[in-house]
Amino acid sequence: MPAKIRLQRHGRKRLAFYHIVVADSRAPRDGRLIERIGSYDPNTNPATIDLDFDKALDWLTKGAQPTDTVRAILSYKGVLYKKHLMGGVAKGAFDEAEAERRFNAWLADKEAKIQAKKDRLNQDADSLKAKQLEAEAKVNADRAAAIAKRDAELAAEAEAANAPEEAEEEVVAEETAAEEAPQAEAPATDETEEKKAE
């Protein structure tokens, strides 16, 4: 019974995640499996991989064949490199301590690269958010300036409309005052004329 290490699809439409399983190569994709050794979620950046390292290495040494995608995942997590180093130990090229030292150095370098990618993605997201806030602040300032300009124009029009009315009121007030003044003087002149006539 040839065993395969492959992906088993789960999740909803257009948002799939996968279980990494060991199954008979003749079994259907989402059918019967021998063992589940991890999960793979490609929807995050970087992809989230949860893998039982020891079980994956054990199945590889037993002869299970990974599919192309699972081979890339195992390479990314260092399982294939560890198997390669164990082959070197078996051939006597170096001892197990040297293999462990090489693997730990590789793992530290890999983790540093992954962390650098995460930091870069966070910085890109922060800079994008800052640019969006700056653009939004500029739009708000332009909108406030346009509103202030419109309000100033409306106030100027209102003042211009009120100015002729006030001028007319002043003219009317002056005319009424002028009309009232001669009338007040006219009776006085009549009285003075009557006094002069007597």
MIKOLFI-840786 format. One record per residue: residue number from 0; residue in three letters; x, y, z of N, C-alpha, C in turn. Coordinates in Angstrom, 2 decimals, padded with zeros to 5 digits. Layout:
% residues N
+------+------+---------+---------+---------+---------+---------+---------+---------+---------+---------+
| resi | resn |      nX |      nY |      nZ |     caX |     caY |     caZ |      cX |      cY |      cZ |
+------+------+---------+---------+---------+---------+---------+---------+---------+---------+---------+
|  NUM |  ALA |       X |       Y |       Z |       X |       Y |       Z |       X |       Y |       Z |
...
+------+------+---------+---------+---------+---------+---------+---------+---------+---------+---------+
END
This chain:
% residues 198
+------+------+---------+---------+---------+---------+---------+---------+---------+---------+---------+
| resi | resn |      nX |      nY |      nZ |     caX |     caY |     caZ |      cX |      cY |      cZ |
+------+------+---------+---------+---------+---------+---------+---------+---------+---------+---------+
|    0 |  MET |  000.84 | -001.19 |  000.00 |  000.00 |  000.00 |  000.00 |  000.88 |  001.25 |  000.00 |
|    1 |  PRO |  001.03 |  001.92 | -001.16 |  001.87 |  003.11 | -001.20 |  001.20 |  004.28 | -000.47 |
|    2 |  ALA |  001.92 |  004.86 |  000.48 |  001.39 |  005.99 |  001.26 |  001.84 |  007.30 |  000.62 |
|    3 |  LYS |  000.95 |  008.28 |  000.65 |  001.24 |  009.62 |  000.14 |  001.01 |  010.62 |  001.26 |
|    4 |  ILE |  001.85 |  011.63 |  001.30 |  001.61 |  012.77 |  002.18 |  001.01 |  013.85 |  001.28 |
|    5 |  ARG | -000.21 |  014.24 |  001.56 | -000.90 |  015.15 |  000.66 | -001.84 |  016.07 |  001.44 |
|    6 |  LEU | -002.47 |  016.97 |  000.70 | -003.39 |  017.93 |  001.29 | -004.82 |  017.42 |  001.18 |
|    7 |  GLN | -005.59 |  017.69 |  002.20 | -007.01 |  017.36 |  002.21 | -007.77 |  018.67 |  002.41 |
|    8 |  ARG | -008.62 |  019.00 |  001.43 | -009.27 |  020.32 |  001.41 | -010.39 |  020.43 |  002.44 |
|    9 |  HIS | -010.42 |  021.59 |  003.11 | -011.49 |  021.93 |  004.04 | -011.79 |  023.42 |  003.85 |
|   10 |  GLY | -012.81 |  023.91 |  004.53 | -013.15 |  025.32 |  004.43 | -014.22 |  025.57 |  003.39 |
|   11 |  ARG | -014.65 |  026.82 |  003.33 | -015.74 |  027.15 |  002.42 | -015.21 |  027.56 |  001.06 |
|   12 |  LYS | -016.13 |  027.84 |  000.16 | -015.78 |  028.22 | -001.20 | -014.95 |  029.50 | -001.19 |
|   13 |  ARG | -013.87 |  029.51 | -001.96 | -012.94 |  030.62 | -002.10 | -012.18 |  030.98 | -000.82 |
|   14 |  LEU | -012.30 |  030.16 |  000.21 | -011.54 |  030.39 |  001.44 | -011.14 |  029.03 |  002.02 |
|   15 |  ALA | -010.37 |  028.30 |  001.24 | -010.01 |  026.93 |  001.62 | -008.81 |  026.92 |  002.55 |
|   16 |  PHE | -008.79 |  025.94 |  003.44 | -007.58 |  025.60 |  004.17 | -007.44 |  024.08 |  004.07 |
|   17 |  TYR | -006.26 |  023.58 |  004.41 | -005.97 |  022.18 |  004.12 | -005.40 |  021.49 |  005.36 |
|   18 |  HIS | -005.74 |  020.20 |  005.48 | -005.08 |  019.33 |  006.44 | -003.98 |  018.59 |  005.70 |
|   19 |  ILE | -002.84 |  018.49 |  006.33 | -001.74 |  017.70 |  005.76 | -001.90 |  016.29 |  006.33 |
|   20 |  VAL | -002.14 |  015.34 |  005.45 | -002.47 |  013.99 |  005.90 | -001.58 |  012.96 |  005.20 |
|   21 |  VAL | -001.48 |  011.82 |  005.84 | -000.87 |  010.64 |  005.23 | -002.03 |  009.71 |  004.87 |
|   22 |  ALA | -002.10 |  009.35 |  003.58 | -003.23 |  008.53 |  003.12 | -002.74 |  007.56 |  002.07 |
|   23 |  ASP | -003.56 |  006.55 |  001.83 | -003.30 |  005.62 |  000.74 | -003.44 |  006.39 | -000.57 |
|   24 |  SER | -002.55 |  006.17 | -001.50 | -002.57 |  006.91 | -002.76 | -003.82 |  006.60 | -003.57 |
|   25 |  ARG | -004.48 |  005.48 | -003.29 | -005.69 |  005.09 | -004.03 | -006.96 |  005.69 | -003.41 |
|   26 |  ALA | -006.85 |  006.25 | -002.20 | -008.02 |  006.83 | -001.53 | -008.37 |  008.17 | -002.17 |
|   27 |  PRO | -009.66 |  008.56 | -002.15 | -010.03 |  009.87 | -002.69 | -009.41 |  011.01 | -001.88 |
|   28 |  ARG | -009.39 |  012.18 | -002.49 | -008.70 |  013.33 | -001.88 | -009.20 |  013.62 | -000.47 |
|   29 |  ASP | -010.51 |  013.70 | -000.30 | -011.07 |  014.01 |  001.01 | -011.60 |  012.76 |  001.70 |
|   30 |  GLY | -011.11 |  011.61 |  001.28 | -011.61 |  010.35 |  001.82 | -010.81 |  009.87 |  003.01 |
|   31 |  ARG | -010.67 |  008.55 |  003.08 | -010.05 |  007.91 |  004.23 | -008.57 |  008.27 |  004.32 |
|   32 |  LEU | -008.09 |  008.49 |  005.54 | -006.68 |  008.82 |  005.75 | -006.07 |  007.93 |  006.82 |
|   33 |  ILE | -004.75 |  007.89 |  006.82 | -004.04 |  007.09 |  007.83 | -003.77 |  007.94 |  009.06 |
|   34 |  GLU | -003.24 |  009.15 |  008.83 | -002.90 |  010.02 |  009.96 | -002.88 |  011.47 |  009.49 |
|   35 |  ARG | -003.31 |  012.36 |  010.36 | -003.23 |  013.80 |  010.09 | -002.00 |  014.33 |  010.81 |
|   36 |  ILE | -001.11 |  015.00 |  010.04 |  000.15 |  015.45 |  010.64 |  000.28 |  016.98 |  010.68 |
|   37 |  GLY | -000.72 |  017.69 |  010.20 | -000.62 |  019.15 |  010.27 | -001.73 |  019.83 |  009.49 |
|   38 |  SER | -001.60 |  021.15 |  009.37 | -002.57 |  021.95 |  008.61 | -001.83 |  023.06 |  007.87 |
|   39 |  TYR | -002.48 |  023.55 |  006.82 | -001.89 |  024.58 |  005.96 | -002.98 |  025.57 |  005.59 |
|   40 |  ASP | -002.77 |  026.85 |  005.92 | -003.75 |  027.91 |  005.61 | -003.08 |  028.94 |  004.71 |
|   41 |  PRO | -003.39 |  028.90 |  003.39 | -002.75 |  029.84 |  002.46 | -003.41 |  031.22 |  002.43 |
|   42 |  ASN | -004.47 |  031.43 |  003.25 | -005.19 |  032.69 |  003.20 | -004.49 |  033.82 |  003.95 |
|   43 |  THR | -003.51 |  033.48 |  004.78 | -002.77 |  034.50 |  005.52 | -001.48 |  034.81 |  004.78 |
|   44 |  ASN | -000.85 |  035.93 |  005.14 |  000.42 |  036.29 |  004.53 |  001.43 |  036.59 |  005.63 |
|   45 |  PRO |  002.49 |  035.78 |  005.82 |  002.80 |  034.54 |  005.14 |  001.84 |  033.42 |  005.54 |
|   46 |  ALA |  001.81 |  032.37 |  004.73 |  000.88 |  031.26 |  004.96 |  001.13 |  030.63 |  006.34 |
|   47 |  THR |  000.04 |  030.21 |  006.98 |  000.14 |  029.59 |  008.31 |  000.28 |  028.08 |  008.13 |
|   48 |  ILE |  001.40 |  027.55 |  008.64 |  001.67 |  026.11 |  008.54 |  001.87 |  025.57 |  009.94 |
|   49 |  ASP |  001.03 |  024.60 |  010.31 |  001.15 |  023.92 |  011.60 |  001.48 |  022.46 |  011.28 |
|   50 |  LEU |  002.69 |  022.03 |  011.60 |  003.15 |  020.71 |  011.18 |  003.79 |  019.98 |  012.34 |
|   51 |  ASP |  003.43 |  018.71 |  012.50 |  004.10 |  017.86 |  013.48 |  005.40 |  017.38 |  012.82 |
|   52 |  PHE |  006.49 |  018.04 |  013.17 |  007.78 |  017.83 |  012.51 |  008.23 |  016.38 |  012.60 |
|   53 |  ASP |  008.16 |  015.81 |  013.80 |  008.67 |  014.45 |  014.01 |  007.87 |  013.41 |  013.23 |
|   54 |  LYS |  006.54 |  013.57 |  013.21 |  005.72 |  012.61 |  012.47 |  005.98 |  012.72 |  010.97 |
|   55 |  ALA |  006.14 |  013.94 |  010.47 |  006.42 |  014.12 |  009.05 |  007.76 |  013.49 |  008.68 |
|   56 |  LEU |  008.77 |  013.70 |  009.52 |  010.09 |  013.11 |  009.27 |  010.01 |  011.58 |  009.33 |
|   57 |  ASP |  009.26 |  011.06 |  010.29 |  009.10 |  009.61 |  010.43 |  008.45 |  009.01 |  009.19 |
|   58 |  TRP |  007.38 |  009.64 |  008.69 |  006.71 |  009.12 |  007.51 |  007.60 |  009.22 |  006.27 |
|   59 |  LEU |  008.40 |  010.27 |  006.19 |  009.32 |  010.37 |  005.04 |  010.36 |  009.26 |  005.09 |
|   60 |  THR |  010.89 |  008.99 |  006.27 |  011.90 |  007.93 |  006.37 |  011.29 |  006.54 |  006.12 |
|   61 |  LYS |  009.99 |  006.39 |  006.36 |  009.31 |  005.12 |  006.08 |  009.02 |  004.96 |  004.59 |
|   62 |  GLY |  009.15 |  006.02 |  003.82 |  008.97 |  005.90 |  002.37 |  007.72 |  006.56 |  001.82 |
|   63 |  ALA |  007.00 |  007.31 |  002.62 |  005.81 |  008.01 |  002.12 |  006.25 |  009.10 |  001.14 |
|   64 |  GLN |  005.54 |  009.21 |  000.04 |  005.89 |  010.18 | -001.00 |  005.01 |  011.42 | -000.88 |
|   65 |  PRO |  005.61 |  012.61 | -000.75 |  004.80 |  013.83 | -000.68 |  004.40 |  014.31 | -002.08 |
|   66 |  THR |  003.26 |  014.97 | -002.17 |  002.88 |  015.62 | -003.43 |  003.74 |  016.87 | -003.59 |
|   67 |  ASP |  003.64 |  017.52 | -004.75 |  004.49 |  018.67 | -005.02 |  004.27 |  019.80 | -004.01 |
|   68 |  THR |  003.02 |  020.10 | -003.70 |  002.73 |  021.19 | -002.75 |  003.21 |  020.83 | -001.36 |
|   69 |  VAL |  002.98 |  019.58 | -000.96 |  003.44 |  019.15 |  000.37 |  004.96 |  019.12 |  000.43 |
|   70 |  ARG |  005.59 |  018.76 | -000.68 |  007.06 |  018.78 | -000.72 |  007.58 |  020.20 | -000.47 |
|   71 |  ALA |  006.92 |  021.20 | -001.07 |  007.32 |  022.60 | -000.85 |  007.10 |  022.99 |  000.61 |
|   72 |  ILE |  006.00 |  022.54 |  001.20 |  005.72 |  022.85 |  002.60 |  006.77 |  022.20 |  003.51 |
|   73 |  LEU |  007.08 |  020.93 |  003.25 |  008.07 |  020.23 |  004.06 |  009.45 |  020.87 |  003.91 |
|   74 |  SER |  009.77 |  021.32 |  002.72 |  011.04 |  022.01 |  002.51 |  011.07 |  023.33 |  003.27 |
|   75 |  TYR |  009.94 |  024.06 |  003.25 |  009.83 |  025.34 |  003.94 |  010.02 |  025.17 |  005.44 |
|   76 |  LYS |  009.48 |  024.08 |  006.00 |  009.59 |  023.84 |  007.43 |  010.89 |  023.13 |  007.82 |
|   77 |  GLY |  011.68 |  022.66 |  006.85 |  012.97 |  022.06 |  007.14 |  012.97 |  020.56 |  007.31 |
|   78 |  VAL |  011.85 |  019.91 |  007.04 |  011.78 |  018.45 |  007.21 |  012.68 |  017.76 |  006.19 |
|   79 |  LEU |  012.63 |  018.21 |  004.95 |  013.48 |  017.58 |  003.92 |  014.96 |  017.79 |  004.20 |
|   80 |  TYR |  015.32 |  018.97 |  004.72 |  016.72 |  019.23 |  005.06 |  017.18 |  018.32 |  006.20 |
|   81 |  LYS |  016.30 |  018.15 |  007.18 |  016.63 |  017.27 |  008.31 |  016.81 |  015.83 |  007.83 |
|   82 |  LYS |  015.95 |  015.38 |  006.89 |  016.08 |  014.03 |  006.34 |  017.42 |  013.90 |  005.58 |
|   83 |  HIS |  017.76 |  014.96 |  004.85 |  019.03 |  014.98 |  004.13 |  020.21 |  014.87 |  005.10 |
|   84 |  LEU |  020.16 |  015.62 |  006.21 |  021.23 |  015.57 |  007.20 |  021.31 |  014.20 |  007.87 |
|   85 |  MET |  020.14 |  013.59 |  008.12 |  020.14 |  012.26 |  008.72 |  020.74 |  011.23 |  007.76 |
|   86 |  GLY |  020.53 |  011.44 |  006.47 |  021.17 |  010.56 |  005.47 |  022.68 |  010.71 |  005.51 |
|   87 |  GLY |  023.18 |  011.95 |  005.71 |  024.62 |  012.17 |  005.84 |  025.19 |  011.50 |  007.07 |
|   88 |  VAL |  024.44 |  011.52 |  008.17 |  024.88 |  010.85 |  009.41 |  024.93 |  009.35 |  009.18 |
|   89 |  ALA |  023.91 |  008.80 |  008.48 |  023.87 |  007.36 |  008.22 |  025.05 |  006.92 |  007.35 |
|   90 |  LYS |  025.47 |  007.79 |  006.43 |  026.61 |  007.45 |  005.56 |  027.95 |  007.70 |  006.24 |
|   91 |  GLY |  027.94 |  008.39 |  007.39 |  029.18 |  008.63 |  008.13 |  029.91 |  009.88 |  007.66 |
|   92 |  ALA |  029.25 |  010.76 |  006.92 |  029.90 |  012.00 |  006.47 |  030.18 |  012.93 |  007.64 |
|   93 |  PHE |  029.31 |  012.95 |  008.62 |  029.49 |  013.75 |  009.83 |  028.65 |  013.12 |  010.93 |
|   94 |  ASP |  028.90 |  013.58 |  012.16 |  028.17 |  012.98 |  013.28 |  026.84 |  013.71 |  013.52 |
|   95 |  GLU |  026.07 |  013.15 |  014.45 |  024.73 |  013.68 |  014.70 |  024.78 |  015.08 |  015.30 |
|   96 |  ALA |  025.79 |  015.36 |  016.12 |  025.92 |  016.70 |  016.72 |  026.14 |  017.76 |  015.63 |
|   97 |  GLU |  026.96 |  017.44 |  014.63 |  027.20 |  018.36 |  013.52 |  025.91 |  018.57 |  012.71 |
|   98 |  ALA |  025.16 |  017.48 |  012.50 |  023.90 |  017.59 |  011.78 |  022.92 |  018.49 |  012.54 |
|   99 |  GLU |  022.87 |  018.33 |  013.85 |  021.97 |  019.16 |  014.66 |  022.41 |  020.62 |  014.62 |
|  100 |  ARG |  023.72 |  020.88 |  014.65 |  024.23 |  022.25 |  014.60 |  023.87 |  022.91 |  013.27 |
|  101 |  ARG |  024.06 |  022.17 |  012.18 |  023.72 |  022.71 |  010.86 |  022.23 |  022.99 |  010.74 |
|  102 |  PHE |  021.42 |  022.07 |  011.26 |  019.98 |  022.26 |  011.18 |  019.53 |  023.46 |  012.00 |
|  103 |  ASN |  020.10 |  023.62 |  013.21 |  019.73 |  024.76 |  014.05 |  020.14 |  026.09 |  013.41 |
|  104 |  ALA |  021.31 |  026.11 |  012.75 |  021.74 |  027.33 |  012.05 |  020.78 |  027.65 |  010.91 |
|  105 |  TRP |  020.41 |  026.62 |  010.16 |  019.47 |  026.83 |  009.06 |  018.12 |  027.33 |  009.58 |
|  106 |  LEU |  017.66 |  026.72 |  010.69 |  016.36 |  027.08 |  011.26 |  016.37 |  028.53 |  011.76 |
|  107 |  ALA |  017.47 |  028.95 |  012.40 |  017.56 |  030.33 |  012.89 |  017.55 |  031.31 |  011.71 |
|  108 |  ASP |  018.25 |  030.98 |  010.63 |  018.26 |  031.84 |  009.45 |  016.87 |  031.93 |  008.82 |
|  109 |  LYS |  016.19 |  030.79 |  008.77 |  014.85 |  030.75 |  008.19 |  013.87 |  031.59 |  009.01 |
|  110 |  GLU |  013.94 |  031.47 |  010.34 |  013.05 |  032.24 |  011.21 |  013.34 |  033.73 |  011.09 |
|  111 |  ALA |  014.61 |  034.09 |  010.92 |  014.97 |  035.50 |  010.75 |  014.36 |  036.05 |  009.46 |
|  112 |  LYS |  014.40 |  035.25 |  008.39 |  013.81 |  035.68 |  007.12 |  012.29 |  035.85 |  007.23 |
|  113 |  ILE |  011.66 |  034.90 |  007.92 |  010.20 |  034.97 |  008.09 |  009.83 |  036.21 |  008.91 |
|  114 |  GLN |  010.59 |  036.47 |  009.98 |  010.30 |  037.63 |  010.82 |  010.54 |  038.93 |  010.05 |
|  115 |  ALA |  011.58 |  038.95 |  009.21 |  011.84 |  040.14 |  008.40 |  010.69 |  040.40 |  007.43 |
|  116 |  LYS |  010.14 |  039.32 |  006.85 |  009.00 |  039.48 |  005.95 |  007.79 |  040.01 |  006.70 |
|  117 |  LYS |  007.53 |  039.47 |  007.90 |  006.39 |  039.95 |  008.70 |  006.56 |  041.43 |  009.05 |
|  118 |  ASP |  007.79 |  041.80 |  009.46 |  008.04 |  043.21 |  009.80 |  007.83 |  044.12 |  008.59 |
|  119 |  ARG |  008.31 |  043.66 |  007.42 |  008.15 |  044.46 |  006.20 |  006.68 |  044.63 |  005.85 |
|  120 |  LEU |  005.91 |  043.54 |  005.98 |  004.47 |  043.63 |  005.70 |  003.77 |  044.58 |  006.67 |
|  121 |  ASN |  004.17 |  044.53 |  007.95 |  003.57 |  045.44 |  008.94 |  003.93 |  046.89 |  008.63 |
|  122 |  GLN |  005.19 |  047.14 |  008.24 |  005.60 |  048.50 |  007.89 |  004.85 |  049.00 |  006.66 |
|  123 |  ASP |  004.68 |  048.11 |  005.67 |  003.92 |  048.51 |  004.48 |  002.48 |  048.85 |  004.84 |
|  124 |  ALA |  001.88 |  048.04 |  005.71 |  000.49 |  048.31 |  006.12 |  000.40 |  049.63 |  006.88 |
|  125 |  ASP |  001.38 |  049.88 |  007.77 |  001.37 |  051.14 |  008.53 |  001.56 |  052.34 |  007.62 |
|  126 |  SER |  002.49 |  052.24 |  006.65 |  002.73 |  053.36 |  005.74 |  001.50 |  053.60 |  004.86 |
|  127 |  LEU |  000.85 |  052.52 |  004.43 | -000.37 |  052.68 |  003.63 | -001.47 |  053.35 |  004.44 |
|  128 |  LYS | -001.60 |  052.96 |  005.70 | -002.61 |  053.58 |  006.56 | -002.28 |  055.06 |  006.78 |
|  129 |  ALA | -000.99 |  055.38 |  006.98 | -000.60 |  056.77 |  007.17 | -000.90 |  057.60 |  005.92 |
|  130 |  LYS | -000.63 |  057.04 |  004.73 | -000.93 |  057.75 |  003.49 | -002.43 |  057.98 |  003.34 |
|  131 |  GLN | -003.22 |  056.96 |  003.68 | -004.68 |  057.11 |  003.59 | -005.19 |  058.18 |  004.54 |
|  132 |  LEU | -004.64 |  058.20 |  005.78 | -005.05 |  059.23 |  006.74 | -004.64 |  060.62 |  006.27 |
|  133 |  GLU | -003.44 |  060.72 |  005.69 | -002.98 |  062.01 |  005.18 | -003.87 |  062.49 |  004.03 |
|  134 |  ALA | -004.22 |  061.58 |  003.12 | -005.10 |  061.94 |  002.01 | -006.48 |  062.35 |  002.52 |
|  135 |  GLU | -006.97 |  061.62 |  003.52 | -008.28 |  061.95 |  004.08 | -008.25 |  063.31 |  004.78 |
|  136 |  ALA | -007.15 |  063.60 |  005.50 | -007.03 |  064.90 |  006.15 | -006.98 |  066.02 |  005.12 |
|  137 |  LYS | -006.29 |  065.79 |  003.99 | -006.22 |  066.80 |  002.93 | -007.61 |  067.04 |  002.33 |
|  138 |  VAL | -008.35 |  065.96 |  002.09 | -009.71 |  066.10 |  001.55 | -010.60 |  066.87 |  002.53 |
|  139 |  ASN | -010.46 |  066.55 |  003.83 | -011.26 |  067.25 |  004.84 | -010.90 |  068.73 |  004.90 |
|  140 |  ALA | -009.60 |  069.04 |  004.81 | -009.17 |  070.44 |  004.83 | -009.71 |  071.18 |  003.60 |
|  141 |  ASP | -009.62 |  070.55 |  002.42 | -010.16 |  071.19 |  001.21 | -011.66 |  071.41 |  001.33 |
|  142 |  ARG | -012.36 |  070.42 |  001.88 | -013.80 |  070.55 |  002.05 | -014.13 |  071.68 |  003.03 |
|  143 |  ALA | -013.38 |  071.76 |  004.14 | -013.61 |  072.84 |  005.12 | -013.33 |  074.20 |  004.50 |
|  144 |  ALA | -012.26 |  074.29 |  003.68 | -011.95 |  075.55 |  003.01 | -013.06 |  075.94 |  002.04 |
|  145 |  ALA | -013.59 |  074.98 |  001.29 | -014.67 |  075.26 |  000.35 | -015.92 |  075.73 |  001.09 |
|  146 |  ILE | -016.23 |  075.09 |  002.22 | -017.40 |  075.49 |  003.00 | -017.21 |  076.88 |  003.57 |
|  147 |  ALA | -015.99 |  077.18 |  004.08 | -015.72 |  078.52 |  004.62 | -015.84 |  079.58 |  003.52 |
|  148 |  LYS | -015.33 |  079.27 |  002.33 | -015.42 |  080.22 |  001.21 | -016.88 |  080.46 |  000.83 |
|  149 |  ARG | -017.65 |  079.37 |  000.76 | -019.07 |  079.50 |  000.41 | -019.82 |  080.32 |  001.47 |
|  150 |  ASP | -019.51 |  080.06 |  002.76 | -020.17 |  080.82 |  003.83 | -019.80 |  082.30 |  003.77 |
|  151 |  ALA | -018.52 |  082.58 |  003.45 | -018.09 |  083.98 |  003.33 | -018.81 |  084.67 |  002.18 |
|  152 |  GLU | -018.95 |  083.96 |  001.04 | -019.68 |  084.54 | -000.10 | -021.14 |  084.79 |  000.25 |
|  153 |  LEU | -021.76 |  083.84 |  000.93 | -023.16 |  084.03 |  001.33 | -023.30 |  085.20 |  002.30 |
|  154 |  ALA | -022.36 |  085.33 |  003.25 | -022.40 |  086.45 |  004.19 | -022.22 |  087.77 |  003.46 |
|  155 |  ALA | -021.30 |  087.80 |  002.49 | -021.09 |  089.03 |  001.71 | -022.34 |  089.39 |  000.92 |
|  156 |  GLU | -022.99 |  088.38 |  000.32 | -024.23 |  088.65 | -000.41 | -025.32 |  089.15 |  000.53 |
|  157 |  ALA | -025.40 |  088.56 |  001.71 | -026.41 |  089.00 |  002.68 | -026.14 |  090.44 |  003.11 |
|  158 |  GLU | -024.88 |  090.77 |  003.35 | -024.54 |  092.15 |  003.73 | -024.85 |  093.11 |  002.59 |
|  159 |  ALA | -024.53 |  092.69 |  001.35 | -024.81 |  093.55 |  000.20 | -026.32 |  093.74 |  000.04 |
|  160 |  ALA | -027.09 |  092.70 |  000.30 | -028.54 |  092.82 |  000.20 | -029.10 |  093.69 |  001.32 |
|  161 |  ASN | -028.51 |  093.59 |  002.51 | -028.96 |  094.39 |  003.65 | -028.51 |  095.84 |  003.54 |
|  162 |  ALA | -027.39 |  096.11 |  002.91 | -026.86 |  097.48 |  002.82 | -027.81 |  098.41 |  002.07 |
|  163 |  PRO | -028.38 |  098.06 |  000.91 | -029.33 |  098.97 |  000.25 | -030.59 |  099.18 |  001.08 |
|  164 |  GLU | -031.06 |  098.13 |  001.76 | -032.24 |  098.29 |  002.60 | -031.96 |  099.26 |  003.73 |
|  165 |  GLU | -030.78 |  099.14 |  004.35 | -030.42 |  100.07 |  005.42 | -030.27 |  101.48 |  004.88 |
|  166 |  ALA | -029.68 |  101.58 |  003.68 | -029.55 |  102.93 |  003.08 | -030.92 |  103.52 |  002.79 |
|  167 |  GLU | -031.81 |  102.67 |  002.26 | -033.18 |  103.15 |  002.00 | -033.86 |  103.55 |  003.29 |
|  168 |  GLU | -033.66 |  102.76 |  004.36 | -034.27 |  103.10 |  005.65 | -033.71 |  104.43 |  006.15 |
|  169 |  GLU | -032.40 |  104.64 |  005.98 | -031.80 |  105.90 |  006.41 | -032.36 |  107.07 |  005.60 |
|  170 |  VAL | -032.49 |  106.86 |  004.28 | -033.03 |  107.93 |  003.43 | -034.47 |  108.23 |  003.82 |
|  171 |  VAL | -035.24 |  107.17 |  004.05 | -036.64 |  107.35 |  004.45 | -036.70 |  108.06 |  005.80 |
|  172 |  ALA | -035.82 |  107.67 |  006.71 | -035.80 |  108.32 |  008.03 | -035.42 |  109.79 |  007.89 |
|  173 |  GLU | -034.45 |  110.08 |  007.02 | -034.06 |  111.48 |  006.81 | -035.21 |  112.26 |  006.19 |
|  174 |  GLU | -035.89 |  111.64 |  005.22 | -037.00 |  112.33 |  004.57 | -038.13 |  112.59 |  005.55 |
|  175 |  THR | -038.44 |  111.60 |  006.35 | -039.51 |  111.80 |  007.34 | -039.11 |  112.84 |  008.36 |
|  176 |  ALA | -037.85 |  112.84 |  008.74 | -037.38 |  113.84 |  009.69 | -037.44 |  115.23 |  009.05 |
|  177 |  ALA | -037.10 |  115.30 |  007.76 | -037.14 |  116.58 |  007.06 | -038.57 |  117.06 |  006.91 |
|  178 |  GLU | -039.46 |  116.12 |  006.65 | -040.86 |  116.51 |  006.50 | -041.45 |  116.95 |  007.83 |
|  179 |  GLU | -041.07 |  116.26 |  008.90 | -041.60 |  116.60 |  010.21 | -041.04 |  117.93 |  010.69 |
|  180 |  ALA | -039.82 |  118.25 |  010.37 | -039.21 |  119.49 |  010.83 | -039.90 |  120.72 |  010.24 |
|  181 |  PRO | -040.20 |  120.79 |  008.94 | -040.92 |  121.97 |  008.44 | -042.32 |  122.08 |  009.00 |
|  182 |  GLN | -042.97 |  120.93 |  009.21 | -044.31 |  120.99 |  009.77 | -044.25 |  121.56 |  011.19 |
|  183 |  ALA | -043.26 |  121.19 |  011.93 | -043.13 |  121.71 |  013.28 | -042.82 |  123.20 |  013.23 |
|  184 |  GLU | -042.02 |  123.60 |  012.26 | -041.67 |  125.02 |  012.14 | -042.85 |  125.81 |  011.59 |
|  185 |  ALA | -043.63 |  125.22 |  010.71 | -044.75 |  125.94 |  010.09 | -045.75 |  126.41 |  011.12 |
|  186 |  PRO | -046.22 |  125.65 |  012.04 | -047.13 |  126.18 |  013.04 | -046.48 |  127.28 |  013.86 |
|  187 |  ALA | -045.22 |  127.14 |  014.12 | -044.56 |  128.21 |  014.89 | -044.56 |  129.50 |  014.10 |
|  188 |  THR | -044.32 |  129.41 |  012.81 | -044.31 |  130.61 |  011.99 | -045.70 |  131.20 |  011.90 |
|  189 |  ASP | -046.72 |  130.34 |  011.86 | -048.09 |  130.86 |  011.84 | -048.39 |  131.61 |  013.12 |
|  190 |  GLU | -047.97 |  131.05 |  014.21 | -048.20 |  131.70 |  015.48 | -047.44 |  133.03 |  015.54 |
|  191 |  THR | -046.23 |  133.03 |  015.07 | -045.44 |  134.26 |  015.11 | -046.05 |  135.30 |  014.18 |
|  192 |  GLU | -046.57 |  134.83 |  013.04 | -047.20 |  135.77 |  012.12 | -048.47 |  136.36 |  012.75 |
|  193 |  GLU | -049.26 |  135.50 |  013.46 | -050.45 |  135.99 |  014.11 | -050.09 |  137.01 |  015.19 |
|  194 |  LYS | -049.02 |  136.74 |  015.92 | -048.58 |  137.67 |  016.95 | -048.13 |  138.98 |  016.31 |
|  195 |  LYS | -047.48 |  138.88 |  015.17 | -047.03 |  140.10 |  014.50 | -048.22 |  140.89 |  013.98 |
|  196 |  ALA | -049.23 |  140.18 |  013.51 | -050.41 |  140.85 |  012.98 | -051.17 |  141.56 |  014.10 |
|  197 |  GLU | -051.19 |  141.10 |  015.26 | -051.91 |  141.71 |  016.35 | -051.17 |  142.95 |  016.77 |
+------+------+---------+---------+---------+---------+---------+---------+---------+---------+---------+
END
